[in-house]
């Protein structure tokens, strides 16, 4: 459903949101070690999130990543859209692209109507679930509030 990149990005943002506010930036090596994720791959994912102004990134010996926005204002949709795009919400589950774009006669695939309700529910879930809520649900004691 979600790519590994997207799942790693979600985990990393939750991790950063659960760090003590006074800790400042967290280095990529620490994040990757604590989450047991490959460092180079994770760095590319976090740079994508930084380009979209979800994270802050700085280089150097005291560099690293931190949240740029309040975790109450970062949704799962923000992260999924940044990393995977909107295919999960708009793409056909049988073909590449949208149902209408596949067939010359613009008919939808046989599963389109069946997937319409779950698709809308997914959009609602991802749009309404914030990183703050996920940190609280995970039982982390610290939470960065910007």
N, C-alpha and C positions, 0 to 999 in steps of 0.2 A: 504494500500500500504506500508507505513512505520510503524513500530511499535511505540508505545507510547515512548519507551525508545529512539528510534532514533529521534523522533520529539523533545523530551525534550533535548536531547544532542545538536541538532542543535540550539535550542533556547538559551541554556546555553552558547554555544560557541559564538554566535552572541552577547549575553549580555556581556560576558567577553571582547570581542573585542571592545565593545562600551564604556568601562570604561576608565576614564582618565588614561593616561600613568603613572602618578605619584602615583596613588592609590595603586600600588603593588598588593598583593594578595587579593582576595575577598573571604570572608568566605562563607561556604556552606549555613548557615542559611540566610544570606543576599540574596544570589542568589535564594534560594528556596522561600523566602518571596516575593522578587521583581517579580519573574516569576510565583508565585502562584503554585509551584510544591512541591510534597512531598519530604521532606529532605532526608530520608534514601534511597529512590529510586534514587533520583538525585545524591546522593553521590556515589552510585555504578556505575552509568553511567559515571560520571566524572572521576572516578578511571580508568575505561576502556580507556578513552581518554588520561589519563596521562600515562598509560602503553604503549600506542602507540606513545608517544612523541608529542602529539598534545597540551596537557596541562601540566602545572607544578603544582605539588601538594606538600603542606607541612603541617605538623601537628603542633598543639600547639596554644597558645593564639593569635599569630599573623600569623597563618597559613591560608591556603585557596588555591584557585586556580587562575591561570593566564595562559595566552597563552604562550606556549613554542616556537611557530613558528609565523612568520609574517602572519597576516590574509590574505595577498595576496597570500600566499603559502598553504593555507588550503582550500581544496575544499569540497563541499558537499559529493562527492564520498568518500573522506577520512573518513568523519564522519559516513556515512552510512555503509561503508565497516567495520569499526571498531566495530560498535554497532550491525548491523543487518547481516553483511556478504554480500555476493554477490548473495544471492538467488533471490532478486528482478531483478537482471540483467541476471541470468543464469537459474533460476528455471522455471519449467513448470507451467503455470497458472491453469492447470486442475488437476495436480497430484503433489505429493511430489517428489522432486528431479528433474532431467532433463527429458525431453521427451523421449530421447533414453534409459534412464535407467529404465523406467517404463514397457515398453512392451518387451516381450521375443524376438519378431521379430525385435526389434530396430526401429520400426516405430515411427514417431513423432505424437503428439496429433493433433486432427483436428484444433486446434487454433494456432499451432506453426507458420505457415507461416504468419497468420494475426498479430501475436504479434511480429514478427521479427523486423519490422520497428519501432514500438513504443519502443521496448526494446533498439535498437541502439540509438534512439533519447534520451531516458532516460539516457543512459550511457554518451552520449555527453553532455547533460544538466548538470548532476551531476559532471562530470569531469571538466567542464569549468566554473562553477559558484563558485566563491570564497567567503569566509566569508567577506572579505573586501567589495566586491560588495554588499553583502546583508546588511551590516551595513550602507553603503552609501544610498542604496535604502530605508532603514527603516527610514532615516532622523536623525539618531543619530549624534550629533555634535562631540563627542569625538571618537577617534579611536586609539587603541594601535598599534603602529608600532614598531616591535622588530628589 
